[in-house]
Amino acid sequence: MRDYRPASVCRPSDPVLQARVKSNRENSGGSGFFDYQVPKAALTSNKGFGRLIRSTSDRGVLVMLDRRIQHVNYGNIFIESLPPYRITNDISDVQRFMGRADVDLIADRLAEAAEISA
């Protein structure tokens, strides 16, 4: 089972990110968040999905634990950037899809992520 996490996540305090957001705002009058940060994050998640599924015989689960993906307007950018897939909020769907072999590992990882985000 592969475990992919983005190699780097830019924090709002990152000076390079701040410069790019400022440049975007000054040059196009757009929002650095909506016009730069969200598309960049969506591209990163799409790359992660591509690393998970490389052939038609591969199977995998992409877990996004950030509720904003489904509940705020910019979440659609993430959802629409990925290849066709099924969305669920029910761990039993994941268990059926993956089979019993990886279920305990998936549940453990979800529990760990929930503790980190709390």
N, CA, C and O of each residue as an XYZ file, in Angstrom:
472
protein
N       0.847     -1.174      0.000
C       0.000      0.000      0.000
C       0.893      1.238      0.000
O       1.763      1.382      0.859
N       0.676      2.123     -0.959
C       1.446      3.359     -1.030
C       0.798      4.426     -0.177
O      -0.427      4.495     -0.080
N       1.607      5.248      0.435
C       1.119      6.356      1.251
C       1.719      7.628      0.680
O       2.909      7.889      0.855
N       0.903      8.421     -0.001
C       1.406      9.639     -0.622
C       0.930     10.843      0.165
O      -0.246     10.959      0.511
N       1.854     11.724      0.438
C       1.524     13.012      1.034
C       2.292     14.061      0.246
O       3.439     13.823     -0.132
N       1.688     15.218     -0.012
C       2.396     16.241     -0.771
C       3.752     16.555     -0.142
O       3.871     16.637      1.080
N       4.772     16.731     -0.983
C       6.124     16.962     -0.487
C       6.245     18.280      0.263
O       6.981     18.376      1.245
N       5.536     19.276     -0.189
C       5.631     20.559      0.499
C       4.280     21.249      0.470
O       3.545     21.192     -0.516
N       3.986     21.883      1.549
C       2.766     22.657      1.659
C       3.189     24.071      2.025
O       3.834     24.284      3.052
N       2.829     25.032      1.191
C       3.209     26.413      1.460
C       2.327     26.998      2.549
O       1.100     26.942      2.481
N       2.962     27.543      3.520
C       2.240     28.229      4.592
C       2.035     29.684      4.178
O       2.850     30.238      3.440
N       0.953     30.307      4.646
C       0.706     31.707      4.290
C       1.866     32.635      4.639
O       2.027     33.684      4.015
N       2.675     32.260      5.628
C       3.803     33.103      6.035
C       5.037     32.908      5.162
O       6.025     33.621      5.343
N       5.013     31.966      4.219
C       6.149     31.702      3.349
C       6.409     32.923      2.464
O       5.503     33.359      1.754
N       7.627     33.487      2.488
C       7.899     34.712      1.719
C       7.748     34.535      0.203
O       7.332     35.465     -0.488
N       8.083     33.351     -0.316
C       7.927     33.115     -1.756
C       6.443     33.124     -2.116
O       6.044     33.743     -3.102
N       5.634     32.439     -1.321
C       4.194     32.437     -1.554
C       3.632     33.855     -1.460
O       2.831     34.258     -2.302
N       4.043     34.609     -0.446
C       3.552     35.982     -0.293
C       3.901     36.829     -1.515
O       3.083     37.632     -1.964
N       5.102     36.659     -2.052
C       5.513     37.423     -3.232
C       4.685     37.049     -4.453
O       4.306     37.917     -5.240
N       4.403     35.754     -4.614
C       3.601     35.318     -5.768
C       2.165     35.811     -5.664
O       1.573     36.227     -6.660
N       1.610     35.766     -4.471
C       0.240     36.249     -4.255
C       0.175     37.752     -4.523
O      -0.753     38.239     -5.168
N       1.169     38.474     -4.022
C       1.210     39.924     -4.236
C       1.335     40.240     -5.724
O       0.648     41.128     -6.230
N       2.204     39.522     -6.423
C       2.385     39.739     -7.861
C       1.090     39.457     -8.620
O       0.723     40.201     -9.529
N       0.416     38.400     -8.249
C      -0.858     38.051     -8.887
C      -1.875     39.166     -8.687
O      -2.572     39.558     -9.623
N      -1.953     39.662     -7.484
C      -2.917     40.711     -7.160
C      -2.579     41.989     -7.932
O      -3.476     42.636     -8.473
N      -1.303     42.358     -7.987
C      -0.890     43.594     -8.651
C      -1.005     43.501    -10.168
O      -1.376     44.477    -10.820
N      -0.690     42.337    -10.738
C      -0.678     42.194    -12.198
C      -2.046     41.921    -12.807
O      -2.342     42.388    -13.907
N      -2.878     41.168    -12.099
C      -4.166     40.812    -12.695
C      -5.351     41.307    -11.875
O      -6.498     41.203    -12.309
N      -5.077     41.837    -10.704
C      -6.166     42.302     -9.848
C      -6.960     41.166     -9.232
O      -8.008     41.386     -8.625
N      -6.457     39.952     -9.390
C      -7.173     38.783     -8.876
C      -6.879     38.509     -7.415
O      -6.161     39.254     -6.747
N      -7.437     37.453     -6.958
C      -7.245     36.995     -5.593
C      -6.094     35.992     -5.580
O      -6.120     34.996     -6.304
N      -5.103     36.256     -4.768
C      -3.989     35.330     -4.664
C      -4.436     33.961     -4.188
O      -3.881     32.942     -4.599
N      -5.431     33.938     -3.328
C      -5.934     32.673     -2.809
C      -6.646     31.887     -3.903
O      -6.293     30.739     -4.172
N      -7.652     32.501     -4.538
C      -8.454     31.791     -5.542
C      -7.723     31.605     -6.871
O      -7.928     30.604     -7.557
N      -6.882     32.554     -7.231
C      -6.234     32.490     -8.540
C      -4.867     31.821     -8.512
O      -4.357     31.431     -9.562
N      -4.261     31.680     -7.337
C      -2.940     31.054     -7.274
C      -2.900     29.860     -6.317
O      -2.550     28.752     -6.723
N      -3.258     30.082     -5.046
C      -3.094     29.022     -4.056
C      -4.021     27.833     -4.270
O      -3.573     26.689     -4.191
N      -5.298     28.071     -4.538
C      -6.240     26.965     -4.723
C      -5.887     26.135     -5.962
O      -5.825     24.910     -5.855
N      -5.652     26.743     -7.136
C      -5.265     25.920     -8.290
C      -3.961     25.149     -8.063
O      -3.834     24.006     -8.502
N      -3.002     25.761     -7.386
C      -1.740     25.071     -7.110
C      -1.973     23.870     -6.196
O      -1.406     22.801     -6.421
N      -2.795     24.038     -5.175
C      -3.109     22.927     -4.270
C      -3.880     21.827     -4.997
O      -3.644     20.643     -4.758
N      -4.798     22.212     -5.881
C      -5.555     21.213     -6.653
C      -4.623     20.428     -7.573
O      -4.771     19.214     -7.717
N      -3.674     21.107     -8.189
C      -2.703     20.435     -9.050
C      -1.866     19.444     -8.244
O      -1.582     18.340     -8.710
N      -1.476     19.841     -7.042
C      -0.689     18.956     -6.174
C      -1.489     17.706     -5.804
O      -0.951     16.599     -5.814
N      -2.771     17.878     -5.477
C      -3.592     16.713     -5.129
C      -3.799     15.818     -6.353
O      -3.840     14.594     -6.230
N      -3.929     16.425     -7.522
C      -4.087     15.649     -8.750
C      -2.824     14.838     -9.040
O      -2.911     13.694     -9.485
N      -1.670     15.414     -8.793
C      -0.411     14.683     -8.972
C      -0.357     13.494     -8.010
O       0.097     12.410     -8.377
N      -0.818     13.705     -6.793
C      -0.853     12.614     -5.812
C      -1.752     11.490     -6.279
O      -1.412     10.315     -6.138
N      -2.893     11.842     -6.831
C      -3.812     10.842     -7.376
C      -3.141     10.082     -8.510
O      -3.286      8.865     -8.618
N      -2.409     10.798     -9.353
C      -1.695     10.163    -10.466
C      -0.626      9.202     -9.999
O      -0.353      8.202    -10.662
N      -0.020      9.497     -8.864
C       0.990      8.581     -8.315
C       0.342      7.358     -7.690
O       0.954      6.292     -7.622
N      -0.884      7.510     -7.238
C      -1.618      6.394     -6.636
C      -2.100      5.428     -7.716
O      -1.946      4.213     -7.587
N      -2.674      5.968     -8.764
C      -3.246      5.156     -9.842
C      -2.409      5.362    -11.103
O      -2.482      6.414    -11.738
N      -1.613      4.352    -11.461
C      -0.726      4.469    -12.625
C      -1.152      3.578    -13.786
O      -0.724      3.797    -14.920
N      -1.992      2.576    -13.520
C      -2.448      1.702    -14.598
C      -3.894      1.309    -14.329
O      -4.426      1.567    -13.250
N      -4.523      0.683    -15.317
C      -5.928      0.297    -15.173
C      -6.123     -0.789    -14.126
O      -7.243     -0.990    -13.657
N      -5.072     -1.487    -13.753
C      -5.221     -2.536    -12.740
C      -4.949     -2.030    -11.320
O      -5.173     -2.764    -10.357
N      -4.472     -0.797    -11.174
C      -4.213     -0.247     -9.840
C      -5.513      0.115     -9.141
O      -6.502      0.488     -9.771
N      -5.481     -0.005     -7.836
C      -6.624      0.397     -6.999
C      -6.081      1.246     -5.877
O      -4.954      1.039     -5.427
N      -6.854      2.183     -5.427
C      -6.388      3.017     -4.329
C      -7.502      3.871     -3.773
O      -8.585      3.983     -4.348
N      -7.203      4.468     -2.641
C      -8.145      5.343     -1.968
C      -7.447      6.680     -1.730
O      -6.382      6.730     -1.115
N      -8.037      7.732     -2.206
C      -7.558      9.083     -1.944
C      -8.404      9.625     -0.807
O      -9.620      9.759     -0.941
N      -7.774      9.931      0.296
C      -8.497     10.406      1.478
C      -8.216     11.887      1.655
O      -7.067     12.294      1.827
N      -9.255     12.679      1.614
C      -9.151     14.110      1.882
C      -9.932     14.380      3.163
O     -11.160     14.290      3.191
N      -9.221     14.702      4.189
C      -9.846     14.853      5.496
C     -10.291     16.284      5.793
O     -10.805     16.563      6.876
N     -10.101     17.162      4.862
C     -10.491     18.555      5.044
C     -11.939     18.715      4.567
O     -12.215     18.604      3.373
N     -12.836     18.968      5.476
C     -14.265     19.082      5.140
C     -14.556     20.201      4.148
O     -15.595     20.186      3.488
N     -13.660     21.161      4.038
C     -13.895     22.270      3.109
C     -13.954     21.799      1.658
O     -14.546     22.471      0.814
N     -13.353     20.661      1.365
C     -13.380     20.137     -0.001
C     -14.826     19.965     -0.475
O     -15.128     20.213     -1.643
N     -15.705     19.548      0.411
C     -17.098     19.328      0.026
C     -18.040     20.461      0.451
O     -19.187     20.507      0.008
N     -17.566     21.368      1.302
C     -18.506     22.322      1.885
C     -18.249     23.794      1.569
O     -19.009     24.653      2.015
N     -17.203     24.104      0.817
C     -16.990     25.499      0.426
C     -16.860     25.566     -1.093
O     -16.571     24.567     -1.752
N     -17.077     26.751     -1.627
C     -17.149     26.881     -3.086
C     -15.855     26.495     -3.795
O     -15.918     25.952     -4.899
N     -14.696     26.748     -3.215
C     -13.466     26.402     -3.913
C     -13.153     24.913     -3.860
O     -12.244     24.461     -4.557
N     -13.866     24.145     -3.065
C     -13.672     22.698     -3.011
C     -13.944     22.028     -4.342
O     -13.342     21.003     -4.662
N     -14.857     22.609     -5.127
C     -15.170     22.039     -6.444
C     -13.956     22.038     -7.367
O     -13.844     21.179     -8.242
N     -13.054     22.984     -7.182
C     -11.849     23.010     -8.011
C     -11.056     21.723     -7.794
O     -10.534     21.143     -8.745
N     -10.968     21.277     -6.530
C     -10.268     20.025     -6.227
C     -11.016     18.837     -6.842
O     -10.420     17.999     -7.519
N     -12.312     18.780     -6.600
C     -13.130     17.654     -7.047
C     -13.106     17.532     -8.566
O     -12.963     16.432     -9.098
N     -13.245     18.646     -9.260
C     -13.297     18.625    -10.724
C     -11.932     18.408    -11.369
O     -11.860     18.071    -12.551
N     -10.853     18.596    -10.621
C      -9.516     18.424    -11.204
C      -9.084     16.959    -11.266
O      -8.107     16.631    -11.939
N      -9.798     16.085    -10.578
C      -9.418     14.679    -10.515
C     -10.128     13.863    -11.595
O     -11.181     14.261    -12.092
N      -9.544     12.722    -11.953
C     -10.229     11.826    -12.889
C     -11.531     11.310    -12.268
O     -11.756     11.524    -11.077
N     -12.390     10.640    -13.036
C     -13.640     10.113    -12.472
C     -13.374      9.180    -11.286
O     -12.489      8.325    -11.339
N     -14.133      9.355    -10.249
C     -13.981      8.565     -9.037
C     -15.267      8.640     -8.235
O     -16.178      9.390     -8.585
N     -15.343      7.883     -7.184
C     -16.522      7.882     -6.316
C     -16.184      8.578     -5.012
O     -15.108      8.367     -4.453
N     -17.090      9.399     -4.527
C     -16.917     10.096     -3.249
C     -17.758      9.392     -2.199
O     -18.903      9.019     -2.451
N     -17.182      9.216     -1.031
C     -17.939      8.648      0.082
C     -17.465      9.258      1.391
O     -16.331      9.723      1.504
N     -18.339      9.247      2.361
C     -18.000      9.642      3.725
C     -18.140      8.459      4.666
O     -18.139      8.621      5.886
N     -18.259      7.280      4.099
C     -18.535      6.074      4.877
C     -17.358      5.104      4.761
O     -17.053      4.619      3.672
N     -16.705      4.827      5.882
C     -15.533      3.950      5.880
C     -15.883      2.544      5.404
O     -15.020      1.848      4.868
N     -17.120      2.114      5.585
C     -17.495      0.769      5.132
C     -17.433      0.665      3.601
O     -17.166     -0.411      3.067
N     -17.678      1.773      2.894
C     -17.518      1.777      1.434
C     -16.054      1.536      1.059
O     -15.757      0.808      0.113
N     -15.163      2.147      1.802
C     -13.730      1.966      1.565
C     -13.330      0.523      1.866
O     -12.554     -0.083      1.127
N     -13.862     -0.012      2.948
C     -13.554     -1.392      3.318
C     -13.991     -2.369      2.235
O     -13.244     -3.286      1.892
N     -15.190     -2.185      1.692
C     -15.670     -3.064      0.629
C     -14.807     -2.922     -0.621
O     -14.490     -3.916     -1.274
N     -14.429     -1.695     -0.953
C     -13.635     -1.448     -2.147
C     -12.248     -2.080     -2.039
O     -11.784     -2.728     -2.977
N     -11.601     -1.895     -0.922
C     -10.222     -2.368     -0.762
C     -10.141     -3.825     -0.328
O      -9.094     -4.452     -0.489
N     -11.195     -4.365      0.206
C     -11.122     -5.716      0.760
C     -10.632     -5.632      2.192
O     -10.234     -4.562      2.653
N     -10.657     -6.702      2.868
C     -10.330     -6.687      4.289
C      -8.832     -6.537      4.576
O      -8.471     -6.168      5.693
N      -7.959     -6.807      3.621
C      -6.518     -6.838      3.880
C      -5.973     -5.501      4.375
O      -5.162     -5.468      5.300
N      -6.411     -4.403      3.769
C      -5.861     -3.101      4.126
C      -6.761     -2.284      5.046
O      -6.443     -1.136      5.355
N      -7.864     -2.850      5.481
C      -8.850     -2.095      6.246
C      -8.281     -1.565      7.556
O      -8.487     -0.400      7.894
N      -7.570     -2.406      8.293
C      -7.032     -1.959      9.577
C      -6.015     -0.839      9.383
O      -5.992      0.121     10.154
N      -5.177     -0.959      8.360
C      -4.189      0.077      8.085
C      -4.873      1.386      7.711
O      -4.477      2.448      8.191
N      -5.887      1.323      6.867
C      -6.625      2.524      6.472
C      -7.278      3.160      7.696
O      -7.182      4.373      7.886
N      -7.932      2.367      8.518
C      -8.597      2.887      9.716
C      -7.588      3.534     10.658
O      -7.861      4.587     11.232
N      -6.430      2.912     10.817
C      -5.387      3.481     11.679
C      -4.904      4.825     11.138
O      -4.732      5.778     11.897
N      -4.688      4.897      9.835
C      -4.223      6.155      9.232
C      -5.277      7.254      9.357
O      -4.945      8.411      9.617
N      -6.542      6.893      9.172
C      -7.610      7.889      9.321
C      -7.681      8.384     10.761
O      -7.865      9.577     10.998
N      -7.538      7.481     11.717
C      -7.564      7.862     13.134
C      -6.392      8.787     13.454
O      -6.562      9.781     14.160
N      -5.206      8.466     12.940
C      -4.037      9.313     13.157
C      -4.261     10.713     12.567
O      -3.964     11.720     13.210
N      -4.778     10.761     11.360
C      -5.017     12.053     10.699
C      -6.059     12.862     11.449
O      -5.939     14.082     11.561
N      -7.080     12.193     11.964
C      -8.123     12.901     12.722
C      -7.531     13.493     14.002
O      -7.900     14.597     14.403
N      -6.621     12.767     14.639
C      -5.978     13.277     15.855
C      -5.109     14.473     15.539
O      -5.079     15.434     16.307
N      -4.398     14.432     14.422
C      -3.519     15.533     14.025
C      -4.327     16.790     13.715
O      -3.932     17.895     14.088
N      -5.464     16.619     13.028
C      -6.251     17.781     12.618
C      -7.118     18.336     13.735
O      -7.672     19.427     13.600
N      -7.247     17.605     14.835
C      -8.088     18.071     15.956
C      -7.397     19.126     16.775
O      -7.963     19.621     17.750
